[in-house]
């Protein structure tokens, strides 16, 4: 029986609410750990579960690749209609939960993957972009580990000290932060994989056009996310606090 059928919030719905409420389905789709809640382990073998997840991932990637190609095509063609459609899409995403942070992180990945494939300045830019991306991934991983450790320490304190509202609040806040960081890691990996797929083509001319369009789209994402973040000002809720935390730690160009 699902949590929602027992009167408790459905975890899958809660996670979708944290990560854009479906507004980013065309960029990263359904996260793996959200899909896990839709699997019933009591009626499936481990092999069936793995096969089911792999099938979902394959189908998701195909849709995401198609969606990204459609977006950058409008950039390559340079039509006013295509640009207007892009801006409407961006504004919709910025209004969703976690929107500015998600858009900024996605924009960062777009820019880095584009730079790695443009080979400017005798390939030096490509090398530095790859190096920076590795550093970014390492930083994200350390941040997640740190968050998990803090959450564990808070749980241990609660067990030792008994009921304490401040500790309960800390656990809830740290738990949300941990969920966010886990999701963000998966999102960036998914977006990176999609970018690499559309740029892994033998035609150098088309490849360069795609990379240039991807870089411009990434810059636009980061720029609009930065404007939205400044407009929002000081966060007043736990969700916006996590949003702002991610934004301040996100590398900027």
C-alpha positions as CSV (number, residue, x, y, z in Angstrom):
1,X,0.0,0.0,0.0
2,X,1.4,3.4,-0.9
3,X,1.9,6.1,1.7
4,X,-0.9,8.2,0.3
5,X,-3.3,5.4,0.8
6,X,-2.5,5.3,4.5
7,X,-3.1,9.0,5.0
8,X,0.6,10.0,4.8
9,X,2.1,12.1,2.1
10,X,3.2,10.2,-1.0
11,X,7.1,10.5,-1.1
12,X,7.1,10.5,-4.9
13,X,4.8,13.5,-4.9
14,X,6.8,15.3,-2.2
15,X,10.0,14.9,-4.2
16,X,8.4,16.1,-7.4
17,X,7.2,19.2,-5.5
18,X,10.8,19.9,-4.3
19,X,12.3,19.5,-7.8
20,X,10.1,21.8,-9.9
21,X,6.7,20.2,-9.8
22,X,7.1,18.7,-13.3
23,X,8.3,22.0,-14.9
24,X,11.7,20.5,-15.7
25,X,10.4,17.2,-17.1
26,X,11.7,18.2,-20.5
27,X,15.2,18.7,-19.1
28,X,15.8,15.9,-16.6
29,X,12.5,14.0,-16.4
30,X,11.6,11.8,-13.4
31,X,14.5,11.3,-10.9
32,X,15.5,7.7,-10.3
33,X,14.8,7.8,-6.5
34,X,11.3,9.1,-7.3
35,X,10.8,6.2,-9.7
36,X,11.8,3.8,-7.0
37,X,8.6,4.6,-5.0
38,X,6.6,3.4,-8.0
39,X,8.2,-0.1,-7.8
40,X,6.7,-2.8,-5.6
41,X,9.7,-4.9,-4.3
42,X,7.4,-7.4,-2.8
43,X,6.2,-8.6,-6.2
44,X,9.4,-8.2,-8.2
45,X,12.8,-9.9,-8.2
46,X,16.0,-7.8,-7.9
47,X,16.7,-8.5,-11.6
48,X,13.2,-7.3,-12.6
49,X,13.6,-4.1,-10.6
50,X,17.0,-3.4,-12.3
51,X,15.6,-4.1,-15.7
52,X,12.6,-1.9,-15.0
53,X,14.8,1.0,-13.9
54,X,17.1,0.6,-16.9
55,X,14.2,0.6,-19.3
56,X,12.8,3.8,-17.7
57,X,16.2,5.4,-17.9
58,X,16.6,4.6,-21.5
59,X,13.1,5.9,-22.4
60,X,13.7,9.0,-20.3
61,X,17.0,9.7,-22.0
62,X,15.6,9.4,-25.5
63,X,12.8,11.9,-24.7
64,X,15.3,14.3,-23.1
65,X,17.7,14.2,-26.1
66,X,14.8,14.9,-28.4
67,X,13.6,17.8,-26.3
68,X,17.1,19.4,-26.1
69,X,17.7,19.0,-29.8
70,X,14.4,20.8,-30.4
71,X,15.4,23.7,-28.1
72,X,18.8,24.3,-29.6
73,X,17.5,24.0,-33.1
74,X,15.4,27.2,-32.5
75,X,18.7,28.9,-31.4
76,X,20.5,27.7,-34.4
77,X,17.7,28.9,-36.7
78,X,17.5,32.2,-34.8
79,X,13.8,32.7,-35.2
80,X,12.0,35.2,-33.0
81,X,9.2,32.7,-32.4
82,X,11.7,30.2,-31.1
83,X,13.3,32.7,-28.8
84,X,10.0,33.9,-27.4
85,X,9.0,30.3,-26.7
86,X,12.3,29.8,-24.9
87,X,11.7,32.8,-22.6
88,X,8.2,31.7,-21.8
89,X,9.5,28.3,-20.9
90,X,12.2,29.9,-18.7
91,X,9.8,32.1,-16.8
92,X,7.5,29.1,-16.1
93,X,10.5,27.1,-14.7
94,X,11.6,30.0,-12.5
95,X,8.2,30.1,-10.9
96,X,8.4,26.5,-9.9
97,X,9.8,25.2,-6.5
98,X,13.6,25.3,-6.6
99,X,13.4,26.9,-10.1
100,X,16.2,29.4,-10.0
101,X,18.7,27.0,-8.4
102,X,17.8,24.2,-10.8
103,X,18.0,26.5,-13.9
104,X,21.3,27.8,-12.8
105,X,22.8,24.3,-12.3
106,X,21.5,23.2,-15.6
107,X,22.9,26.3,-17.3
108,X,26.2,25.6,-15.8
109,X,26.3,22.0,-17.2
110,X,25.2,23.3,-20.6
111,X,28.1,25.8,-20.7
112,X,30.7,23.4,-19.5
113,X,29.7,20.7,-21.9
114,X,29.7,23.2,-24.8
115,X,33.1,24.5,-23.9
116,X,34.5,21.0,-23.8
117,X,33.4,20.5,-27.4
118,X,34.2,23.9,-28.9
119,X,38.0,23.5,-28.7
120,X,38.7,27.2,-28.6
121,X,42.2,28.6,-28.0
122,X,44.0,25.5,-29.4
123,X,41.9,23.2,-27.1
124,X,43.0,25.0,-23.8
125,X,39.4,26.1,-23.1
126,X,38.2,22.5,-23.5
127,X,40.9,21.2,-21.1
128,X,40.1,23.8,-18.4
129,X,36.3,23.2,-18.8
130,X,36.8,19.5,-18.2
131,X,39.1,20.2,-15.2
132,X,36.6,22.7,-13.7
133,X,33.8,20.2,-14.2
134,X,35.6,17.5,-12.3
135,X,36.3,19.9,-9.5
136,X,32.6,20.9,-9.4
137,X,31.5,17.3,-9.2
138,X,34.0,16.6,-6.4
139,X,32.7,19.6,-4.5
140,X,29.1,18.5,-4.9
141,X,30.0,15.0,-3.6
142,X,31.8,16.4,-0.5
143,X,28.9,18.7,0.2
144,X,26.5,15.7,0.1
145,X,28.7,13.7,2.4
146,X,28.9,16.6,4.8
147,X,25.1,16.9,4.8
148,X,24.6,13.2,5.5
149,X,27.1,13.3,8.4
150,X,25.3,16.3,9.9
151,X,22.0,14.6,9.6
152,X,23.4,11.5,11.3
153,X,24.8,13.5,14.2
154,X,21.5,15.3,14.7
155,X,19.7,11.9,14.9
156,X,22.2,10.6,17.4
157,X,21.8,13.7,19.6
158,X,18.0,13.3,19.4
159,X,18.3,9.7,20.6
160,X,20.6,10.8,23.5
161,X,18.8,13.9,24.6
162,X,15.2,12.8,24.0
163,X,12.5,15.0,22.4
164,X,13.8,18.4,21.5
165,X,11.9,20.6,19.1
166,X,15.0,22.5,17.9
167,X,16.8,19.2,17.1
168,X,13.6,18.0,15.3
169,X,13.6,21.2,13.2
170,X,17.4,20.8,12.5
171,X,16.8,17.2,11.3
172,X,14.0,18.2,9.1
173,X,16.0,21.1,7.6
174,X,19.1,18.9,7.2
175,X,17.1,16.1,5.7
176,X,15.6,18.4,3.1
177,X,19.0,19.7,2.3
178,X,20.4,16.2,1.9
179,X,17.5,15.2,-0.4
180,X,18.1,18.3,-2.5
181,X,21.8,17.6,-2.9
182,X,21.1,13.9,-3.8
183,X,18.6,15.1,-6.4
184,X,20.9,17.8,-7.8
185,X,23.7,15.3,-8.3
186,X,21.4,13.0,-10.3
187,X,20.0,16.0,-12.2
188,X,23.4,17.3,-13.3
189,X,24.6,13.8,-14.2
190,X,21.5,13.3,-16.3
191,X,21.8,16.6,-18.1
192,X,25.5,16.0,-18.7
193,X,24.7,12.7,-20.3
194,X,22.1,14.2,-22.5
195,X,24.5,17.0,-23.6
196,X,27.2,14.5,-24.4
197,X,24.8,12.4,-26.5
198,X,23.8,15.3,-28.7
199,X,27.4,16.4,-29.1
200,X,28.8,13.0,-29.9
201,X,28.4,13.2,-33.6
202,X,31.0,13.0,-36.4
203,X,29.8,16.0,-38.4
204,X,32.1,18.8,-37.0
205,X,30.0,21.6,-38.4
206,X,26.7,20.5,-36.9
207,X,28.5,19.6,-33.7
208,X,30.0,23.1,-33.4
209,X,26.6,24.7,-34.1
210,X,25.0,22.6,-31.4
211,X,27.7,23.4,-28.9
212,X,27.4,27.1,-29.6
213,X,23.7,27.0,-29.2
214,X,24.0,25.0,-26.0
215,X,26.5,27.5,-24.6
216,X,24.1,30.5,-25.3
217,X,21.2,28.7,-23.8
218,X,23.2,27.9,-20.7
219,X,24.2,31.5,-20.3
220,X,20.6,32.6,-20.7
221,X,19.5,30.1,-18.0
222,X,22.2,31.3,-15.6
223,X,21.5,35.0,-16.3
224,X,17.7,34.7,-15.7
225,X,18.2,32.5,-12.6
226,X,20.6,35.2,-11.2
227,X,18.0,37.9,-11.8
228,X,15.2,35.8,-10.2
229,X,17.5,35.1,-7.2
230,X,18.2,38.8,-6.7
231,X,14.5,39.7,-7.0
232,X,13.6,37.0,-4.4
233,X,15.8,38.5,-1.8
234,X,16.2,36.8,1.6
235,X,14.7,33.3,1.8
236,X,11.8,33.0,4.2
237,X,10.9,29.3,4.0
238,X,12.9,26.1,4.3
239,X,12.4,25.3,0.6
240,X,13.7,28.7,-0.5
241,X,16.6,28.5,2.0
242,X,17.8,25.3,0.3
243,X,17.2,26.9,-3.1
244,X,19.4,29.9,-2.1
245,X,22.1,27.6,-0.5
246,X,22.5,25.7,-3.8
247,X,22.7,29.0,-5.8
248,X,25.4,30.5,-3.6
249,X,27.5,27.3,-4.0
250,X,27.0,26.9,-7.7
251,X,30.0,27.9,-9.9
252,X,29.3,31.0,-11.9
253,X,30.7,32.2,-15.2
